[in-house]
């Protein structure tokens, strides 16, 4: 079976081995913008590919940064709870010492 490939299922993914595109009958000749060069298009395609390849790394970095910030907020909350607990304990000890001093003075 010798079937020509389609856009969705090309015979090969190598652009050099694919048949050249024929001009469309729906558009008049010369309607496309001719203000870019082929090498510029190739460079921008390579940059896009490089950027696309770096997106998962950037997302992973952002995710890790978010997780680190969350962990730091949790640590700060734990330290705040511990500080309040120690402050209440110190206040109770101060009240006990004050009562003990008052009892000593009264006798």
C-alpha positions in Angstrom: 0.0 0.0 0.0 1.7 3.2 -1.2 -0.4 6.0 0.4 0.9 9.6 0.5 1.2 11.0 4.0 -1.1 13.7 5.4 -0.4 16.7 7.6 -1.4 14.7 10.7 0.4 11.5 9.7 3.4 12.3 7.5 5.3 9.5 5.9 8.5 10.9 7.6 9.1 13.5 10.2 12.3 14.6 8.5 11.5 17.9 6.7 14.2 17.3 4.1 12.6 14.1 3.0 9.1 15.5 2.8 7.6 16.7 -0.4 7.7 20.5 -0.8 4.4 22.4 -0.1 2.4 23.3 -3.2 0.9 26.8 -3.3 -2.7 26.9 -2.2 -5.4 27.6 -4.7 -7.4 29.6 -2.1 -4.7 32.3 -1.6 -3.5 34.6 -4.3 0.1 34.2 -5.3 2.4 36.4 -3.2 -0.1 37.0 -0.4 2.3 35.7 2.3 4.6 38.2 4.0 8.1 37.9 2.5 9.9 40.0 5.2 11.7 37.2 7.0 14.6 35.1 5.9 14.7 31.3 6.1 17.7 31.3 8.4 15.8 33.7 10.8 12.9 31.4 10.8 15.2 28.4 11.5 16.9 30.3 14.4 13.6 31.3 15.9 12.3 27.7 15.6 15.5 26.5 17.4 15.0 29.2 20.1 11.4 28.1 20.6 12.5 24.5 20.8 15.1 25.4 23.4 12.6 27.5 25.4 10.1 24.7 25.2 12.7 22.3 26.5 13.5 24.6 29.4 9.9 25.1 30.5 9.7 21.9 32.6 12.9 23.0 34.4 11.6 26.4 35.0 8.3 24.9 36.4 10.3 22.5 38.6 12.4 25.5 39.9 9.2 27.5 40.6 7.6 24.5 42.3 10.7 23.9 44.5 10.9 27.6 45.4 7.2 27.5 46.4 7.7 24.4 48.5 10.8 26.0 50.2 8.8 29.2 51.0 6.0 27.0 52.4 8.4 25.1 54.5 9.9 28.3 55.8 6.5 29.7 56.7 5.7 26.4 58.5 9.0 26.7 60.5 8.2 30.3 61.4 4.8 29.3 62.6 6.3 26.5 64.7 8.9 29.0 66.2 6.1 31.5 66.9 4.0 28.8 68.7 7.1 27.8 70.8 7.9 31.4 71.6 4.4 32.1 72.8 4.4 28.9 74.9 7.7 29.9 76.5 6.4 33.4 77.2 3.3 32.0 79.0 5.6 29.7 81.0 7.8 32.6 81.9 4.8 34.7 82.9 3.5 31.9 85.2 7.0 31.5 86.8 7.1 35.3 87.3 3.7 35.2 89.0 4.8 32.3 91.3 8.0 34.2 92.2 6.0 37.3 93.0 3.6 35.4 95.2 6.4 33.7 97.0 8.1 37.1 97.6 4.8 38.5 98.8 4.3 35.5 101.2 7.9 36.0 102.5 7.3 39.7 103.1 4.0 39.1 104.9 5.5 36.7 107.5 
